[in-house]
Amino acid sequence: MTKADLVEEVVRVSNVSKKHAEIIVNTVFSSIIEALQQDDKIELRGFGSFRVRRRRSRQGRNPKTGDRVEVPEKRIPYFKPGKELKDLINGLSEQIAGALAPGPHPVADDGPGEGPSES
């Protein structure tokens, strides 16, 4: 899904103009970026959290020449999916995989004494 697809989805669901939907999507993205620039954590319950991780400076190598190069410290955005998002993604995948798996499928067990009686 692209940003344009997301804008179209907002238009479809909320019945606002495309211009307003674009403003909404851009506002959400810019708010996330601003918060990360200030080292704030963004937590969207049920979806996940965004935060900034720091990578220390280190010695690297230029692959062309083999010379040592100082790689400066970096701040990297990181997304950690929430439990509900993981469950939704994996639950659907497991249901589809279970239905398509070869071999015998589980059959309901009536338990002891539930079958036909021998009289």
BAFIMI-763381 format. One record per atom (N, C-alpha, C): atom name; residue in one letter; residue number from 1; x negated, y, z. Coordinates in nm, 2 decimals, decimal comma, padded with zeros to 4 digits, always signed. Layout:
N
pt at=CA&aa=a&i=NUM&c1=X&c2=Y&c3=Z;
...
This chain:
119
pt at=N&aa=m&i=1&c1=-00,09&c2=-00,12&c3=+00,00;
pt at=CA&aa=m&i=1&c1=+00,00&c2=+00,00&c3=+00,00;
pt at=C&aa=m&i=1&c1=-00,09&c2=+00,12&c3=+00,00;
pt at=N&aa=t&i=2&c1=-00,06&c2=+00,22&c3=-00,09;
pt at=CA&aa=t&i=2&c1=-00,13&c2=+00,34&c3=-00,09;
pt at=C&aa=t&i=2&c1=-00,06&c2=+00,45&c3=-00,02;
pt at=N&aa=k&i=3&c1=-00,13&c2=+00,56&c3=-00,01;
pt at=CA&aa=k&i=3&c1=-00,07&c2=+00,68&c3=+00,06;
pt at=C&aa=k&i=3&c1=+00,06&c2=+00,72&c3=-00,01;
pt at=N&aa=a&i=4&c1=+00,06&c2=+00,72&c3=-00,14;
pt at=CA&aa=a&i=4&c1=+00,17&c2=+00,75&c3=-00,23;
pt at=C&aa=a&i=4&c1=+00,29&c2=+00,66&c3=-00,20;
pt at=N&aa=d&i=5&c1=+00,26&c2=+00,53&c3=-00,19;
pt at=CA&aa=d&i=5&c1=+00,36&c2=+00,43&c3=-00,15;
pt at=C&aa=d&i=5&c1=+00,42&c2=+00,45&c3=-00,02;
pt at=N&aa=l&i=6&c1=+00,34&c2=+00,49&c3=+00,08;
pt at=CA&aa=l&i=6&c1=+00,39&c2=+00,53&c3=+00,21;
pt at=C&aa=l&i=6&c1=+00,48&c2=+00,65&c3=+00,21;
pt at=N&aa=v&i=7&c1=+00,45&c2=+00,75&c3=+00,13;
pt at=CA&aa=v&i=7&c1=+00,53&c2=+00,87&c3=+00,11;
pt at=C&aa=v&i=7&c1=+00,67&c2=+00,82&c3=+00,05;
pt at=N&aa=e&i=8&c1=+00,66&c2=+00,74&c3=-00,05;
pt at=CA&aa=e&i=8&c1=+00,79&c2=+00,69&c3=-00,11;
pt at=C&aa=e&i=8&c1=+00,87&c2=+00,61&c3=-00,01;
pt at=N&aa=e&i=9&c1=+00,81&c2=+00,54&c3=+00,08;
pt at=CA&aa=e&i=9&c1=+00,88&c2=+00,46&c3=+00,18;
pt at=C&aa=e&i=9&c1=+00,95&c2=+00,56&c3=+00,28;
pt at=N&aa=v&i=10&c1=+00,88&c2=+00,66&c3=+00,31;
pt at=CA&aa=v&i=10&c1=+00,94&c2=+00,76&c3=+00,41;
pt at=C&aa=v&i=10&c1=+01,06&c2=+00,83&c3=+00,34;
pt at=N&aa=v&i=11&c1=+01,05&c2=+00,86&c3=+00,21;
pt at=CA&aa=v&i=11&c1=+01,16&c2=+00,92&c3=+00,14;
pt at=C&aa=v&i=11&c1=+01,28&c2=+00,82&c3=+00,13;
pt at=N&aa=r&i=12&c1=+01,25&c2=+00,70&c3=+00,11;
pt at=CA&aa=r&i=12&c1=+01,36&c2=+00,60&c3=+00,10;
pt at=C&aa=r&i=12&c1=+01,43&c2=+00,58&c3=+00,23;
pt at=N&aa=v&i=13&c1=+01,35&c2=+00,57&c3=+00,34;
pt at=CA&aa=v&i=13&c1=+01,41&c2=+00,53&c3=+00,47;
pt at=C&aa=v&i=13&c1=+01,48&c2=+00,65&c3=+00,54;
pt at=N&aa=s&i=14&c1=+01,41&c2=+00,77&c3=+00,52;
pt at=CA&aa=s&i=14&c1=+01,46&c2=+00,89&c3=+00,60;
pt at=C&aa=s&i=14&c1=+01,55&c2=+00,98&c3=+00,52;
pt at=N&aa=n&i=15&c1=+01,56&c2=+00,96&c3=+00,39;
pt at=CA&aa=n&i=15&c1=+01,64&c2=+01,05&c3=+00,31;
pt at=C&aa=n&i=15&c1=+01,60&c2=+01,20&c3=+00,31;
pt at=N&aa=v&i=16&c1=+01,47&c2=+01,22&c3=+00,32;
pt at=CA&aa=v&i=16&c1=+01,41&c2=+01,36&c3=+00,31;
pt at=C&aa=v&i=16&c1=+01,35&c2=+01,37&c3=+00,17;
pt at=N&aa=s&i=17&c1=+01,32&c2=+01,50&c3=+00,13;
pt at=CA&aa=s&i=17&c1=+01,26&c2=+01,52&c3=+00,00;
pt at=C&aa=s&i=17&c1=+01,12&c2=+01,46&c3=+00,00;
pt at=N&aa=k&i=18&c1=+01,07&c2=+01,44&c3=-00,12;
pt at=CA&aa=k&i=18&c1=+00,93&c2=+01,39&c3=-00,13;
pt at=C&aa=k&i=18&c1=+00,83&c2=+01,48&c3=-00,07;
pt at=N&aa=k&i=19&c1=+00,85&c2=+01,61&c3=-00,09;
pt at=CA&aa=k&i=19&c1=+00,76&c2=+01,71&c3=-00,03;
pt at=C&aa=k&i=19&c1=+00,75&c2=+01,70&c3=+00,12;
pt at=N&aa=h&i=20&c1=+00,87&c2=+01,69&c3=+00,18;
pt at=CA&aa=h&i=20&c1=+00,88&c2=+01,68&c3=+00,33;
pt at=C&aa=h&i=20&c1=+00,81&c2=+01,55&c3=+00,37;
pt at=N&aa=a&i=21&c1=+00,84&c2=+01,44&c3=+00,30;
pt at=CA&aa=a&i=21&c1=+00,78&c2=+01,31&c3=+00,34;
pt at=C&aa=a&i=21&c1=+00,63&c2=+01,32&c3=+00,33;
pt at=N&aa=e&i=22&c1=+00,57&c2=+01,39&c3=+00,23;
pt at=CA&aa=e&i=22&c1=+00,43&c2=+01,40&c3=+00,21;
pt at=C&aa=e&i=22&c1=+00,37&c2=+01,48&c3=+00,33;
pt at=N&aa=i&i=23&c1=+00,44&c2=+01,59&c3=+00,37;
pt at=CA&aa=i&i=23&c1=+00,40&c2=+01,67&c3=+00,49;
pt at=C&aa=i&i=23&c1=+00,40&c2=+01,58&c3=+00,61;
pt at=N&aa=i&i=24&c1=+00,50&c2=+01,49&c3=+00,63;
pt at=CA&aa=i&i=24&c1=+00,51&c2=+01,41&c3=+00,75;
pt at=C&aa=i&i=24&c1=+00,39&c2=+01,31&c3=+00,75;
pt at=N&aa=v&i=25&c1=+00,36&c2=+01,24&c3=+00,64;
pt at=CA&aa=v&i=25&c1=+00,25&c2=+01,15&c3=+00,63;
pt at=C&aa=v&i=25&c1=+00,12&c2=+01,22&c3=+00,65;
pt at=N&aa=n&i=26&c1=+00,10&c2=+01,33&c3=+00,59;
pt at=CA&aa=n&i=26&c1=-00,03&c2=+01,41&c3=+00,61;
pt at=C&aa=n&i=26&c1=-00,05&c2=+01,45&c3=+00,75;
pt at=N&aa=t&i=27&c1=+00,06&c2=+01,49&c3=+00,82;
pt at=CA&aa=t&i=27&c1=+00,06&c2=+01,54&c3=+00,96;
pt at=C&aa=t&i=27&c1=+00,01&c2=+01,42&c3=+01,05;
pt at=N&aa=v&i=28&c1=+00,07&c2=+01,30&c3=+01,02;
pt at=CA&aa=v&i=28&c1=+00,03&c2=+01,19&c3=+01,11;
pt at=C&aa=v&i=28&c1=-00,11&c2=+01,16&c3=+01,09;
pt at=N&aa=f&i=29&c1=-00,16&c2=+01,15&c3=+00,96;
pt at=CA&aa=f&i=29&c1=-00,30&c2=+01,12&c3=+00,94;
pt at=C&aa=f&i=29&c1=-00,39&c2=+01,23&c3=+00,99;
pt at=N&aa=s&i=30&c1=-00,36&c2=+01,35&c3=+00,98;
pt at=CA&aa=s&i=30&c1=-00,45&c2=+01,46&c3=+01,03;
pt at=C&aa=s&i=30&c1=-00,45&c2=+01,46&c3=+01,18;
pt at=N&aa=s&i=31&c1=-00,34&c2=+01,43&c3=+01,24;
pt at=CA&aa=s&i=31&c1=-00,34&c2=+01,42&c3=+01,39;
pt at=C&aa=s&i=31&c1=-00,43&c2=+01,31&c3=+01,44;
pt at=N&aa=i&i=32&c1=-00,42&c2=+01,19&c3=+01,37;
pt at=CA&aa=i&i=32&c1=-00,51&c2=+01,08&c3=+01,41;
pt at=C&aa=i&i=32&c1=-00,66&c2=+01,12&c3=+01,39;
pt at=N&aa=i&i=33&c1=-00,69&c2=+01,19&c3=+01,28;
pt at=CA&aa=i&i=33&c1=-00,83&c2=+01,23&c3=+01,25;
pt at=C&aa=i&i=33&c1=-00,88&c2=+01,33&c3=+01,35;
pt at=N&aa=e&i=34&c1=-00,79&c2=+01,43&c3=+01,39;
pt at=CA&aa=e&i=34&c1=-00,83&c2=+01,53&c3=+01,49;
pt at=C&aa=e&i=34&c1=-00,86&c2=+01,47&c3=+01,62;
pt at=N&aa=a&i=35&c1=-00,77&c2=+01,37&c3=+01,66;
pt at=CA&aa=a&i=35&c1=-00,79&c2=+01,31&c3=+01,79;
pt at=C&aa=a&i=35&c1=-00,92&c2=+01,23&c3=+01,79;
pt at=N&aa=l&i=36&c1=-00,95&c2=+01,16&c3=+01,69;
pt at=CA&aa=l&i=36&c1=-01,07&c2=+01,08&c3=+01,68;
pt at=C&aa=l&i=36&c1=-01,20&c2=+01,17&c3=+01,68;
pt at=N&aa=q&i=37&c1=-01,19&c2=+01,28&c3=+01,61;
pt at=CA&aa=q&i=37&c1=-01,30&c2=+01,38&c3=+01,61;
pt at=C&aa=q&i=37&c1=-01,33&c2=+01,43&c3=+01,75;
pt at=N&aa=q&i=38&c1=-01,23&c2=+01,43&c3=+01,84;
pt at=CA&aa=q&i=38&c1=-01,24&c2=+01,48&c3=+01,98;
pt at=C&aa=q&i=38&c1=-01,27&c2=+01,36&c3=+02,07;
pt at=N&aa=d&i=39&c1=-01,30&c2=+01,24&c3=+02,02;
pt at=CA&aa=d&i=39&c1=-01,32&c2=+01,12&c3=+02,10;
pt at=C&aa=d&i=39&c1=-01,20&c2=+01,08&c3=+02,18;
pt at=N&aa=d&i=40&c1=-01,08&c2=+01,12&c3=+02,14;
pt at=CA&aa=d&i=40&c1=-00,96&c2=+01,07&c3=+02,20;
pt at=C&aa=d&i=40&c1=-00,92&c2=+00,94&c3=+02,15;
pt at=N&aa=k&i=41&c1=-00,85&c2=+00,86&c3=+02,23;
pt at=CA&aa=k&i=41&c1=-00,80&c2=+00,73&c3=+02,19;
pt at=C&aa=k&i=41&c1=-00,65&c2=+00,75&c3=+02,15;
pt at=N&aa=i&i=42&c1=-00,61&c2=+00,69&c3=+02,04;
pt at=CA&aa=i&i=42&c1=-00,47&c2=+00,69&c3=+01,99;
pt at=C&aa=i&i=42&c1=-00,42&c2=+00,55&c3=+02,02;
pt at=N&aa=e&i=43&c1=-00,31&c2=+00,55&c3=+02,09;
pt at=CA&aa=e&i=43&c1=-00,25&c2=+00,42&c3=+02,12;
pt at=C&aa=e&i=43&c1=-00,10&c2=+00,42&c3=+02,07;
pt at=N&aa=l&i=44&c1=-00,07&c2=+00,33&c3=+01,98;
pt at=CA&aa=l&i=44&c1=+00,07&c2=+00,32&c3=+01,93;
pt at=C&aa=l&i=44&c1=+00,12&c2=+00,18&c3=+01,98;
pt at=N&aa=r&i=45&c1=+00,20&c2=+00,19&c3=+02,08;
pt at=CA&aa=r&i=45&c1=+00,25&c2=+00,06&c3=+02,14;
pt at=C&aa=r&i=45&c1=+00,31&c2=-00,03&c3=+02,04;
pt at=N&aa=g&i=46&c1=+00,27&c2=-00,15&c3=+02,04;
pt at=CA&aa=g&i=46&c1=+00,33&c2=-00,25&c3=+01,95;
pt at=C&aa=g&i=46&c1=+00,26&c2=-00,26&c3=+01,82;
pt at=N&aa=f&i=47&c1=+00,18&c2=-00,15&c3=+01,79;
pt at=CA&aa=f&i=47&c1=+00,11&c2=-00,15&c3=+01,66;
pt at=C&aa=f&i=47&c1=-00,04&c2=-00,17&c3=+01,68;
pt at=N&aa=g&i=48&c1=-00,10&c2=-00,08&c3=+01,76;
pt at=CA&aa=g&i=48&c1=-00,25&c2=-00,10&c3=+01,79;
pt at=C&aa=g&i=48&c1=-00,30&c2=+00,04&c3=+01,83;
pt at=N&aa=s&i=49&c1=-00,44&c2=+00,04&c3=+01,84;
pt at=CA&aa=s&i=49&c1=-00,50&c2=+00,16&c3=+01,89;
pt at=C&aa=s&i=49&c1=-00,62&c2=+00,19&c3=+01,80;
pt at=N&aa=f&i=50&c1=-00,64&c2=+00,32&c3=+01,79;
pt at=CA&aa=f&i=50&c1=-00,76&c2=+00,38&c3=+01,72;
pt at=C&aa=f&i=50&c1=-00,85&c2=+00,44&c3=+01,82;
pt at=N&aa=r&i=51&c1=-00,98&c2=+00,42&c3=+01,80;
pt at=CA&aa=r&i=51&c1=-01,08&c2=+00,48&c3=+01,89;
pt at=C&aa=r&i=51&c1=-01,21&c2=+00,49&c3=+01,81;
pt at=N&aa=v&i=52&c1=-01,30&c2=+00,57&c3=+01,87;
pt at=CA&aa=v&i=52&c1=-01,43&c2=+00,59&c3=+01,81;
pt at=C&aa=v&i=52&c1=-01,54&c2=+00,50&c3=+01,88;
pt at=N&aa=r&i=53&c1=-01,62&c2=+00,43&c3=+01,81;
pt at=CA&aa=r&i=53&c1=-01,73&c2=+00,36&c3=+01,87;
pt at=C&aa=r&i=53&c1=-01,86&c2=+00,43&c3=+01,82;
pt at=N&aa=r&i=54&c1=-01,96&c2=+00,42&c3=+01,90;
pt at=CA&aa=r&i=54&c1=-02,09&c2=+00,48&c3=+01,87;
pt at=C&aa=r&i=54&c1=-02,19&c2=+00,37&c3=+01,84;
pt at=N&aa=r&i=55&c1=-02,26&c2=+00,40&c3=+01,73;
pt at=CA&aa=r&i=55&c1=-02,37&c2=+00,31&c3=+01,69;
pt at=C&aa=r&i=55&c1=-02,50&c2=+00,38&c3=+01,72;
pt at=N&aa=r&i=56&c1=-02,59&c2=+00,32&c3=+01,80;
pt at=CA&aa=r&i=56&c1=-02,71&c2=+00,38&c3=+01,83;
pt at=C&aa=r&i=56&c1=-02,80&c2=+00,40&c3=+01,71;
pt at=N&aa=s&i=57&c1=-02,90&c2=+00,49&c3=+01,73;
pt at=CA&aa=s&i=57&c1=-02,99&c2=+00,51&c3=+01,62;
pt at=C&aa=s&i=57&c1=-03,08&c2=+00,38&c3=+01,62;
pt at=N&aa=r&i=58&c1=-03,14&c2=+00,35&c3=+01,50;
pt at=CA&aa=r&i=58&c1=-03,22&c2=+00,23&c3=+01,49;
pt at=C&aa=r&i=58&c1=-03,32&c2=+00,25&c3=+01,38;
pt at=N&aa=q&i=59&c1=-03,41&c2=+00,15&c3=+01,37;
pt at=CA&aa=q&i=59&c1=-03,50&c2=+00,15&c3=+01,26;
pt at=C&aa=q&i=59&c1=-03,45&c2=+00,06&c3=+01,15;
pt at=N&aa=g&i=60&c1=-03,44&c2=+00,11&c3=+01,03;
pt at=CA&aa=g&i=60&c1=-03,39&c2=+00,04&c3=+00,92;
pt at=C&aa=g&i=60&c1=-03,50&c2=+00,03&c3=+00,81;
pt at=N&aa=r&i=61&c1=-03,47&c2=-00,04&c3=+00,70;
pt at=CA&aa=r&i=61&c1=-03,57&c2=-00,05&c3=+00,59;
pt at=C&aa=r&i=61&c1=-03,50&c2=-00,01&c3=+00,46;
pt at=N&aa=n&i=62&c1=-03,58&c2=+00,06&c3=+00,38;
pt at=CA&aa=n&i=62&c1=-03,54&c2=+00,10&c3=+00,25;
pt at=C&aa=n&i=62&c1=-03,55&c2=-00,03&c3=+00,17;
pt at=N&aa=p&i=63&c1=-03,44&c2=-00,08&c3=+00,11;
pt at=CA&aa=p&i=63&c1=-03,45&c2=-00,21&c3=+00,04;
pt at=C&aa=p&i=63&c1=-03,53&c2=-00,20&c3=-00,09;
pt at=N&aa=k&i=64&c1=-03,55&c2=-00,08&c3=-00,15;
pt at=CA&aa=k&i=64&c1=-03,63&c2=-00,07&c3=-00,27;
pt at=C&aa=k&i=64&c1=-03,78&c2=-00,07&c3=-00,24;
pt at=N&aa=t&i=65&c1=-03,82&c2=+00,01&c3=-00,14;
pt at=CA&aa=t&i=65&c1=-03,96&c2=+00,02&c3=-00,11;
pt at=C&aa=t&i=65&c1=-04,01&c2=-00,06&c3=+00,01;
pt at=N&aa=g&i=66&c1=-03,92&c2=-00,10&c3=+00,10;
pt at=CA&aa=g&i=66&c1=-03,96&c2=-00,17&c3=+00,22;
pt at=C&aa=g&i=66&c1=-04,00&c2=-00,08&c3=+00,33;
pt at=N&aa=d&i=67&c1=-04,01&c2=+00,05&c3=+00,31;
pt at=CA&aa=d&i=67&c1=-04,05&c2=+00,14&c3=+00,41;
pt at=C&aa=d&i=67&c1=-03,95&c2=+00,15&c3=+00,52;
pt at=N&aa=r&i=68&c1=-04,00&c2=+00,17&c3=+00,64;
pt at=CA&aa=r&i=68&c1=-03,92&c2=+00,19&c3=+00,76;
pt at=C&aa=r&i=68&c1=-03,85&c2=+00,33&c3=+00,75;
pt at=N&aa=v&i=69&c1=-03,72&c2=+00,33&c3=+00,79;
pt at=CA&aa=v&i=69&c1=-03,64&c2=+00,45&c3=+00,79;
pt at=C&aa=v&i=69&c1=-03,57&c2=+00,46&c3=+00,92;
pt at=N&aa=e&i=70&c1=-03,56&c2=+00,58&c3=+00,98;
pt at=CA&aa=e&i=70&c1=-03,49&c2=+00,61&c3=+01,10;
pt at=C&aa=e&i=70&c1=-03,34&c2=+00,63&c3=+01,06;
pt at=N&aa=v&i=71&c1=-03,25&c2=+00,54&c3=+01,11;
pt at=CA&aa=v&i=71&c1=-03,11&c2=+00,55&c3=+01,09;
pt at=C&aa=v&i=71&c1=-03,05&c2=+00,62&c3=+01,21;
pt at=N&aa=p&i=72&c1=-02,99&c2=+00,74&c3=+01,19;
pt at=CA&aa=p&i=72&c1=-02,94&c2=+00,82&c3=+01,30;
pt at=C&aa=p&i=72&c1=-02,82&c2=+00,75&c3=+01,37;
pt at=N&aa=e&i=73&c1=-02,78&c2=+00,80&c3=+01,49;
pt at=CA&aa=e&i=73&c1=-02,66&c2=+00,75&c3=+01,56;
pt at=C&aa=e&i=73&c1=-02,54&c2=+00,79&c3=+01,48;
pt at=N&aa=k&i=74&c1=-02,44&c2=+00,71&c3=+01,48;
pt at=CA&aa=k&i=74&c1=-02,32&c2=+00,73&c3=+01,41;
pt at=C&aa=k&i=74&c1=-02,20&c2=+00,71&c3=+01,50;
pt at=N&aa=r&i=75&c1=-02,09&c2=+00,78&c3=+01,47;
pt at=CA&aa=r&i=75&c1=-01,96&c2=+00,75&c3=+01,53;
pt at=C&aa=r&i=75&c1=-01,87&c2=+00,69&c3=+01,42;
pt at=N&aa=i&i=76&c1=-01,82&c2=+00,57&c3=+01,46;
pt at=CA&aa=i&i=76&c1=-01,74&c2=+00,49&c3=+01,36;
pt at=C&aa=i&i=76&c1=-01,60&c2=+00,47&c3=+01,41;
pt at=N&aa=p&i=77&c1=-01,50&c2=+00,50&c3=+01,33;
pt at=CA&aa=p&i=77&c1=-01,36&c2=+00,48&c3=+01,37;
pt at=C&aa=p&i=77&c1=-01,33&c2=+00,33&c3=+01,38;
pt at=N&aa=y&i=78&c1=-01,25&c2=+00,29&c3=+01,47;
pt at=CA&aa=y&i=78&c1=-01,23&c2=+00,15&c3=+01,49;
pt at=C&aa=y&i=78&c1=-01,08&c2=+00,13&c3=+01,52;
pt at=N&aa=f&i=79&c1=-01,02&c2=+00,03&c3=+01,46;
pt at=CA&aa=f&i=79&c1=-00,87&c2=+00,00&c3=+01,49;
pt at=C&aa=f&i=79&c1=-00,86&c2=-00,14&c3=+01,55;
pt at=N&aa=k&i=80&c1=-00,79&c2=-00,14&c3=+01,66;
pt at=CA&aa=k&i=80&c1=-00,77&c2=-00,27&c3=+01,73;
pt at=C&aa=k&i=80&c1=-00,62&c2=-00,30&c3=+01,72;
pt at=N&aa=p&i=81&c1=-00,57&c2=-00,40&c3=+01,65;
pt at=CA&aa=p&i=81&c1=-00,43&c2=-00,43&c3=+01,64;
pt at=C&aa=p&i=81&c1=-00,37&c2=-00,47&c3=+01,77;
pt at=N&aa=g&i=82&c1=-00,25&c2=-00,43&c3=+01,79;
pt at=CA&aa=g&i=82&c1=-00,17&c2=-00,47&c3=+01,91;
pt at=C&aa=g&i=82&c1=-00,12&c2=-00,61&c3=+01,91;
pt at=N&aa=k&i=83&c1=-00,09&c2=-00,67&c3=+02,02;
pt at=CA&aa=k&i=83&c1=-00,04&c2=-00,81&c3=+02,03;
pt at=C&aa=k&i=83&c1=+00,09&c2=-00,83&c3=+01,94;
pt at=N&aa=e&i=84&c1=+00,18&c2=-00,73&c3=+01,95;
pt at=CA&aa=e&i=84&c1=+00,30&c2=-00,75&c3=+01,87;
pt at=C&aa=e&i=84&c1=+00,27&c2=-00,75&c3=+01,72;
pt at=N&aa=l&i=85&c1=+00,18&c2=-00,67&c3=+01,67;
pt at=CA&aa=l&i=85&c1=+00,15&c2=-00,67&c3=+01,53;
pt at=C&aa=l&i=85&c1=+00,08&c2=-00,80&c3=+01,49;
pt at=N&aa=k&i=86&c1=-00,01&c2=-00,85&c3=+01,58;
pt at=CA&aa=k&i=86&c1=-00,07&c2=-00,98&c3=+01,55;
pt at=C&aa=k&i=86&c1=+00,03&c2=-01,09&c3=+01,55;
pt at=N&aa=d&i=87&c1=+00,12&c2=-01,09&c3=+01,64;
pt at=CA&aa=d&i=87&c1=+00,23&c2=-01,19&c3=+01,65;
pt at=C&aa=d&i=87&c1=+00,32&c2=-01,19&c3=+01,53;
pt at=N&aa=l&i=88&c1=+00,36&c2=-01,07&c3=+01,48;
pt at=CA&aa=l&i=88&c1=+00,44&c2=-01,05&c3=+01,36;
pt at=C&aa=l&i=88&c1=+00,37&c2=-01,11&c3=+01,24;
pt at=N&aa=i&i=89&c1=+00,25&c2=-01,07&c3=+01,23;
pt at=CA&aa=i&i=89&c1=+00,17&c2=-01,12&c3=+01,11;
pt at=C&aa=i&i=89&c1=+00,15&c2=-01,27&c3=+01,11;
pt at=N&aa=n&i=90&c1=+00,10&c2=-01,32&c3=+01,23;
pt at=CA&aa=n&i=90&c1=+00,07&c2=-01,46&c3=+01,24;
pt at=C&aa=n&i=90&c1=+00,20&c2=-01,55&c3=+01,25;
pt at=N&aa=g&i=91&c1=+00,30&c2=-01,50&c3=+01,31;
pt at=CA&aa=g&i=91&c1=+00,43&c2=-01,57&c3=+01,32;
pt at=C&aa=g&i=91&c1=+00,49&c2=-01,60&c3=+01,18;
pt at=N&aa=l&i=92&c1=+00,49&c2=-01,50&c3=+01,10;
pt at=CA&aa=l&i=92&c1=+00,54&c2=-01,52&c3=+00,97;
pt at=C&aa=l&i=92&c1=+00,45&c2=-01,62&c3=+00,89;
pt at=N&aa=s&i=93&c1=+00,32&c2=-01,60&c3=+00,90;
pt at=CA&aa=s&i=93&c1=+00,23&c2=-01,69&c3=+00,83;
pt at=C&aa=s&i=93&c1=+00,24&c2=-01,83&c3=+00,87;
pt at=N&aa=e&i=94&c1=+00,26&c2=-01,86&c3=+01,01;
pt at=CA&aa=e&i=94&c1=+00,27&c2=-01,99&c3=+01,06;
pt at=C&aa=e&i=94&c1=+00,40&c2=-02,06&c3=+01,01;
pt at=N&aa=q&i=95&c1=+00,51&c2=-01,98&c3=+01,01;
pt at=CA&aa=q&i=95&c1=+00,64&c2=-02,03&c3=+00,96;
pt at=C&aa=q&i=95&c1=+00,63&c2=-02,08&c3=+00,82;
pt at=N&aa=i&i=96&c1=+00,57&c2=-02,00&c3=+00,73;
pt at=CA&aa=i&i=96&c1=+00,55&c2=-02,03&c3=+00,59;
pt at=C&aa=i&i=96&c1=+00,46&c2=-02,15&c3=+00,58;
pt at=N&aa=a&i=97&c1=+00,35&c2=-02,15&c3=+00,65;
pt at=CA&aa=a&i=97&c1=+00,25&c2=-02,26&c3=+00,64;
pt at=C&aa=a&i=97&c1=+00,32&c2=-02,39&c3=+00,69;
pt at=N&aa=g&i=98&c1=+00,39&c2=-02,39&c3=+00,80;
pt at=CA&aa=g&i=98&c1=+00,46&c2=-02,51&c3=+00,85;
pt at=C&aa=g&i=98&c1=+00,56&c2=-02,56&c3=+00,75;
pt at=N&aa=a&i=99&c1=+00,64&c2=-02,48&c3=+00,68;
pt at=CA&aa=a&i=99&c1=+00,74&c2=-02,52&c3=+00,59;
pt at=C&aa=a&i=99&c1=+00,67&c2=-02,58&c3=+00,46;
pt at=N&aa=l&i=100&c1=+00,56&c2=-02,53&c3=+00,42;
pt at=CA&aa=l&i=100&c1=+00,49&c2=-02,58&c3=+00,30;
pt at=C&aa=l&i=100&c1=+00,39&c2=-02,69&c3=+00,33;
pt at=N&aa=a&i=101&c1=+00,36&c2=-02,73&c3=+00,45;
pt at=CA&aa=a&i=101&c1=+00,26&c2=-02,83&c3=+00,48;
pt at=C&aa=a&i=101&c1=+00,31&c2=-02,97&c3=+00,44;
pt at=N&aa=p&i=102&c1=+00,22&c2=-03,04&c3=+00,37;
pt at=CA&aa=p&i=102&c1=+00,26&c2=-03,18&c3=+00,33;
pt at=C&aa=p&i=102&c1=+00,27&c2=-03,27&c3=+00,45;
pt at=N&aa=g&i=103&c1=+00,34&c2=-03,38&c3=+00,43;
pt at=CA&aa=g&i=103&c1=+00,35&c2=-03,48&c3=+00,54;
pt at=C&aa=g&i=103&c1=+00,48&c2=-03,47&c3=+00,61;
pt at=N&aa=p&i=104&c1=+00,50&c2=-03,56&c3=+00,71;
pt at=CA&aa=p&i=104&c1=+00,63&c2=-03,56&c3=+00,78;
pt at=C&aa=p&i=104&c1=+00,66&c2=-03,44&c3=+00,86;
pt at=N&aa=h&i=105&c1=+00,78&c2=-03,39&c3=+00,86;
pt at=CA&aa=h&i=105&c1=+00,82&c2=-03,27&c3=+00,93;
pt at=C&aa=h&i=105&c1=+00,88&c2=-03,32&c3=+01,06;
pt at=N&aa=p&i=106&c1=+00,87&c2=-03,24&c3=+01,17;
pt at=CA&aa=p&i=106&c1=+00,93&c2=-03,29&c3=+01,29;
pt at=C&aa=p&i=106&c1=+01,08&c2=-03,31&c3=+01,28;
pt at=N&aa=v&i=107&c1=+01,13&c2=-03,42&c3=+01,34;
pt at=CA&aa=v&i=107&c1=+01,27&c2=-03,45&c3=+01,34;
pt at=C&aa=v&i=107&c1=+01,32&c2=-03,43&c3=+01,48;
pt at=N&aa=a&i=108&c1=+01,44&c2=-03,38&c3=+01,50;
pt at=CA&aa=a&i=108&c1=+01,50&c2=-03,36&c3=+01,63;
pt at=C&aa=a&i=108&c1=+01,51&c2=-03,50&c3=+01,70;
pt at=N&aa=d&i=109&c1=+01,46&c2=-03,50&c3=+01,82;
pt at=CA&aa=d&i=109&c1=+01,47&c2=-03,62&c3=+01,90;
pt at=C&aa=d&i=109&c1=+01,59&c2=-03,61&c3=+01,99;
pt at=N&aa=d&i=110&c1=+01,68&c2=-03,71&c3=+01,98;
pt at=CA&aa=d&i=110&c1=+01,80&c2=-03,71&c3=+02,06;
pt at=C&aa=d&i=110&c1=+01,78&c2=-03,75&c3=+02,20;
pt at=N&aa=g&i=111&c1=+01,66&c2=-03,81&c3=+02,23;
pt at=CA&aa=g&i=111&c1=+01,63&c2=-03,85&c3=+02,37;
pt at=C&aa=g&i=111&c1=+01,69&c2=-03,99&c3=+02,39;
pt at=N&aa=p&i=112&c1=+01,65&c2=-04,05&c3=+02,51;
pt at=CA&aa=p&i=112&c1=+01,70&c2=-04,18&c3=+02,54;
pt at=C&aa=p&i=112&c1=+01,85&c2=-04,18&c3=+02,57;
pt at=N&aa=g&i=113&c1=+01,91&c2=-04,29&c3=+02,53;
pt at=CA&aa=g&i=113&c1=+02,05&c2=-04,31&c3=+02,56;
pt at=C&aa=g&i=113&c1=+02,14&c2=-04,23&c3=+02,47;
pt at=N&aa=e&i=114&c1=+02,09&c2=-04,16&c3=+02,37;
pt at=CA&aa=e&i=114&c1=+02,18&c2=-04,08&c3=+02,29;
pt at=C&aa=e&i=114&c1=+02,21&c2=-04,15&c3=+02,16;
pt at=N&aa=g&i=115&c1=+02,14&c2=-04,26&c3=+02,13;
pt at=CA&aa=g&i=115&c1=+02,17&c2=-04,33&c3=+02,00;
pt at=C&aa=g&i=115&c1=+02,29&c2=-04,42&c3=+02,01;
pt at=N&aa=p&i=116&c1=+02,32&c2=-04,50&c3=+01,90;
pt at=CA&aa=p&i=116&c1=+02,44&c2=-04,58&c3=+01,91;
pt at=C&aa=p&i=116&c1=+02,42&c2=-04,69&c3=+02,01;
pt at=N&aa=s&i=117&c1=+02,53&c2=-04,72&c3=+02,08;
pt at=CA&aa=s&i=117&c1=+02,52&c2=-04,82&c3=+02,19;
pt at=C&aa=s&i=117&c1=+02,54&c2=-04,96&c3=+02,13;
pt at=N&aa=e&i=118&c1=+02,48&c2=-05,06&c3=+02,20;
pt at=CA&aa=e&i=118&c1=+02,49&c2=-05,20&c3=+02,15;
pt at=C&aa=e&i=118&c1=+02,59&c2=-05,27&c3=+02,25;
pt at=N&aa=s&i=119&c1=+02,71&c2=-05,29&c3=+02,21;
pt at=CA&aa=s&i=119&c1=+02,81&c2=-05,35&c3=+02,30;
pt at=C&aa=s&i=119&c1=+02,85&c2=-05,49&c3=+02,25;
